[in-house]
């Protein structure tokens, strides 16, 4: 007589594969080998249920991993964005901010891109910085950018039906996004990012688009702050009527140029000039006409000097020229050419032609006429009055 098989052994033979499957799942293996169950519908149902559970757990794990990666990417993006904002606010000038912005944007997005800002006329946006391999337009009218026309971000995928902006030639092959840079309700320009053909629609995730919008907002606020600071500083150093530098800037510059001339043993000339009979001109034709004369004369002076020279309005009709590296002989020749140009000006005010204007000038040289700013200016001023007393419309050299 054959001994009966113990019940425990039968259970183990039947449930062993299922138990092994459950153990694998419990140990974190969500892709285990599934046992083959024949002729046992109940166990087949159990195995099928465990398989569905494993697939659901695997999908959940993948979703969590993706969410973790997304959160990490968001955290990194926000950290870089914060760093970019702090760097921009530490910049002294707009040009310095453009360099910082380009380098930070390349690191933040890893894509080609550019920043465009409105020009003074606001009928064109101009490239201020770009990065990456893709070529960028140097400028374009605002109507060529959907983001500027609509006032919100415009995304054009490589495979989608969105209309790409006219200022980019990459829209049909690459994904691209334009984000308007808004500060205090005013559009300063646009942030433009372009993917590559191999990335296709994967160049911009939803997170990437949100970061682009946040970056554009942060950059716009920082650039607006820098521009305001530059404008206020410029207003404190320039004459409102002529746009020339004012007395404060001239005095600071003269002190600096004297120190430079002393170090380099180089020439330095200063010229004081004054429009002739300007009070009479104002009394006869009005202050508006006098303003026209001042502005036109200032334009001639600026166009007649080098970029290294400084032209300032230091009084009502009085101007100061600082000419680094210029000998007194060269300064006098330059003044005489200016007098000819100023006298030849055709001045009009409200359709009425105004009479020609002239100026008198006095020139002094460093170190022959003085080594301190006040001494040098007094010498030039004295020569100016000698020119006026001698009949005006002439220049006089200060006596050493």
Buried (B, 14 or more C-beta within 10 A) or exposed (E): EEEEEEEEEEEEEBEEBBEEBBEBBEEEEBEBEBBEBEEEEEBBEBBEEBBEEBEEEEEEEEEEEEEEEEEEBEEEBEEBBEEBBEBBEEBEEBEBBBEBBBBBBBEBBBBBBBBBBBEEEEEBBBBBBBBBEBEBBEEBEBEBBBBBEEEEBBBBBBEEEBEBBBBBBBBEBBBBBBBBBBBEEEBBBBBBBBBBEEBBEEBBEEBBBEBBBBBBBBBBBBBBBBBEBEEEEEEEBBBEEBBBBBBEBBBEBBEEBBEEBEEEEBBBBBBBBBBBBBEEBBEEBBEEBBBBBBBBBBBBBBEBBEEEBBBBBBEEBBBBBBBBBBBBEEBBEBBEEBBEBBEEBEBEBEEEEBEEBBBBBBBBBBBBBBEEBEEBBBBBBBBBBBBBEEEBBBBBBBEE
